[in-house]
């Protein structure tokens, strides 16, 4: 009886190892673009929160709106 359990355990371990070894497909151009936009948006929001000068705040707020619109287009 223990042999049956043991072989099933080995089989599941081999399947798990094979699934980890398979490389994931490379991201598509759209996925890369979205990731880039999201990183830029995060940075712009962080900079906006730290900005003190009204003109700089306005520029960063516009950048945030633009990045959000670009991300919305990709969805």
C-alpha positions in Angstrom: 0.0 0.0 0.0 2.8 2.4 0.8 4.3 1.9 -2.6 1.2 3.2 -4.3 1.2 6.4 -2.2 4.9 6.8 -2.8 4.7 6.6 -6.5 1.8 9.0 -6.6 3.8 11.4 -4.5 6.8 11.1 -6.8 4.5 11.6 -9.8 3.0 14.8 -8.3 6.5 16.1 -7.5 7.6 15.5 -11.1 4.6 17.3 -12.5 5.1 20.2 -10.1 8.8 20.5 -11.2 7.9 20.4 -14.9 5.3 23.1 -14.4 7.9 25.4 -12.7 10.5 24.7 -15.4 8.3 25.8 -18.3 9.1 29.3 -19.1 6.1 31.7 -19.2 5.4 33.2 -22.6 7.0 36.7 -23.1 4.6 39.6 -22.5 2.9 41.1 -25.5 3.7 44.6 -26.6 0.4 45.8 -25.1 1.3 44.3 -21.7 4.7 45.9 -21.8 3.2 49.2 -22.7 0.6 49.0 -19.9 3.3 48.0 -17.3 5.4 51.0 -18.4 2.4 53.4 -18.2 1.5 52.1 -14.7 5.0 52.5 -13.5 5.1 56.1 -14.9 1.7 56.8 -13.3 2.9 55.6 -9.9 6.0 57.8 -10.1 3.9 60.8 -11.2 1.5 60.4 -8.4 4.4 60.1 -5.9 6.0 63.2 -7.3 2.6 65.1 -7.2 2.2 64.3 -3.6 5.6 65.7 -2.8 5.4 68.8 -5.1 5.2 72.2 -3.4 5.1 74.7 -6.3 1.7 75.2 -7.9 3.0 75.1 -11.4 4.8 71.9 -10.8 1.7 70.4 -9.2 -0.4 71.5 -12.2 2.1 69.9 -14.6 2.2 66.6 -12.6 -1.6 66.6 -12.3 -1.9 66.9 -16.1 0.6 64.1 -16.5 -1.4 61.9 -14.2 -4.6 62.6 -16.2 -2.8 61.8 -19.4 -1.3 58.5 -18.1 -4.7 57.4 -16.8 -6.3 58.1 -20.1 -3.6 56.1 -22.0 -4.1 53.2 -19.6 -7.8 53.4 -20.1 -7.3 53.1 -23.9 -5.4 49.9 -23.4 -8.2 48.2 -21.4 
